[in-house]
Amino acid sequence: MTQWYEALFANYGRTYDTESYTQGTVGEVDFVERELAADRTKRILDIGCGTGRHAIELARRGYRVTGFDLSEAQLRRAREKAAEAGVVVEFERRDATQPHFDREFDAAIMFCEGAFSLMETDEKNYAILRHAGAALRPGGKLLMTTLNALFPLFHSVKDFLAANATGGTATDKVTFDLITFRECAELTFTDDAGQPRTIMTNERYYTPSEMRWLLQTAGFIKVDILGCHLGKFSREDALTPDDFEMLVVAVKGE
C-alpha cells in the first residue's frame, strides 16, 4: 500500500522548494557547522534529504555528504540542483527504516521531518533512529528536528485543531489522538504537474522525555533537546511549549 508521504512526494520537488518552511537552509547549516566545529574532514549523512537543500549547502562549504530519500522524484530534483550548484553529493534512494550503513559517518542530519515522525507506526519511527545511530562512528552526532507534543497539549488540543483547520488553504479536517499523539489531516496541494491532489496525512508528535528515552535506547549517550526556530537553530534557545518543533542533538556511544 502506498503511504501518504510517498504519494505527497511522488511529484512535488519544485513545489516543495517554494514552501515557506524550506527557506531557512543557510541558517540551519550554520548550526551544523558550529556543532562540527567547522571540521570539513567530517563525513555527513542526510537522512530523508528530499531535494537536497541541506546536503547541497554543506557540499558548497566543503563537506563530504551522502543524502538518501525514499522518493525518486525528490532525488531527481536534488541531483539537478547539485549540478546547477556545481557540487558533488552522493544521492541515493534508500528507505530510512532499513539498515544501510555501519559506522561510516561522523554526523547525520534529519531536518524538517524528512523521515522521522512521518512513519505510520512508532516501530518504524524508532527503526529510523536505530539505523541513524548505526551509521555513526562513536562520538558522532545526530542533529534532527521533530514535532513537539508540548505544543498541542499546552495550547489545548481543541484550540490547536481549530488553528490548524483555519490557518491556511492547504489543510483542513484535522484530528489529534491524545492516546497516540498522532495528527491526521486532509491535505490538499498542487503537484509539479499543476494537478490538485488530496491526501490524508498521519504524523506523530513526541514529548521531550520520549525523544530522550528513544535515543538513549538507540545507543546515544548524550541527548540535548532545544527550541527550534526556522533558519535560526541555536543552543541558546530552550524548548518551550510554544515551539512547534524541537531541535535535538544526540551523541553516539561506543
C-alpha positions, -999 to 999 in steps of 0.1 A, spaced: 0 0 0 13 34 -9 18 56 22 7 92 23 43 105 23 51 85 -8 20 100 -25 29 135 -14 65 134 -27 58 115 -59 59 147 -79 65 176 -56 102 186 -58 100 220 -74 69 230 -54 85 217 -22 114 241 -27 90 271 -27 73 262 6 79 287 35 93 260 58 122 252 33 136 288 33 159 286 64 186 263 49 216 286 53 210 293 90 203 257 97 235 246 80 253 273 101 242 254 131 255 221 117 289 237 111 290 250 147 282 215 160 310 201 139 335 229 148 336 236 110 358 205 106 354 198 69 370 164 72 337 152 88 316 129 66 278 137 69 247 117 62 215 135 53 186 112 61 154 119 42 173 145 22 144 155 -1 155 179 -27 189 181 -11 188 216 2 209 209 33 232 184 16 240 208 -12 247 238 11 270 216 31 288 204 0 292 241 -11 311 246 22 334 217 15 319 188 34 316 152 20 279 145 21 257 115 13 220 121 11 192 95 8 155 96 4 126 72 -4 113 95 -32 130 92 -66 113 124 -77 128 143 -48 162 128 -55 159 137 -92 154 173 -82 183 171 -57 206 159 -84 195 187 -108 202 213 -81 236 198 -72 246 200 -108 234 236 -111 254 245 -79 285 227 -92 289 205 -62 292 167 -57 268 149 -34 261 112 -33 223 110 -36 208 75 -32 174 60 -30 170 42 3 144 35 30 154 50 63 136 23 82 161 -3 69 198 -7 78 223 6 53 255 19 69 278 8 97 298 34 115 307 53 83 297 88 92 308 115 117 274 132 117 239 126 105 212 152 99 174 147 97 156 181 95 121 192 86 106 158 93 124 143 63 118 108 76 113 106 113 77 112 126 62 107 92 60 69 96 27 52 101 39 32 132 61 40 162 81 10 154 91 24 120 100 57 136 122 40 162 139 20 135 149 52 118 167 63 150 184 30 154 197 29 119 208 65 121 228 55 152 243 25 134 255 48 106 275 69 130 310 64 144 314 65 182 312 101 192 293 111 161 263 134 163 227 131 151 211 165 145 174 164 139 141 181 143 107 166 152 72 177 161 69 188 197 39 173 216 41 200 242 27 225 216 -8 210 211 -10 199 247 -1 234 261 -23 253 236 -51 228 243 -58 203 216 -92 219 208 -76 253 201 -47 236 182 -71 218 159 -91 249 153 -60 269 144 -48 241 120 -82 239 104 -83 276 96 -46 285 94 -42 280 56 -58 269 24 -39 236 23 -51 218 54 -84 210 70 -103 182 87 -76 178 114 -78 153 143 -54 147 171 -54 115 191 -44 121 228 -35 84 232 -12 80 202 -1 117 198 -9 114 161 -23 142 140 -43 131 109 -52 158 84 -67 162 50 -40 179 29 -49 195 -5 -19 206 -26 -9 211 -62 19 189 -76 46 199 -100 24 190 -130 -2 215 -118 -26 188 -107 -46 193 -75 -42 164 -51 -58 155 -17 -43 130 7 -47 121 44 -15 127 64 -6 109 96 22 125 117 35 116 152 42 143 178 68 134 205 74 147 240 109 156 251 111 127 275 100 102 248 128 115 225 154 112 251 144 77 260 142 65 224 176 79 215 192 65 246 179 31 239 191 35 203 227 39 215 231 76 221 248 86 253 240 124 254 208 140 242 202 177 242 167 190 234 163 226 223 138 251 209 135 251 172 132 282 151 132 281 113 165 291 99 179 300 133 189 268 150 208 276 182 218 261 215 207 294 232 170 286 227 155 264 254 125 243 243 91 258 253 55 247 247 53 275 221 78 256 199 60 237 172 92 216 167 121 206 189 157 206 178 176 175 190 214 169 193 224 134 203 259 119 206 266 83 197 281 60 223 307 33 217 
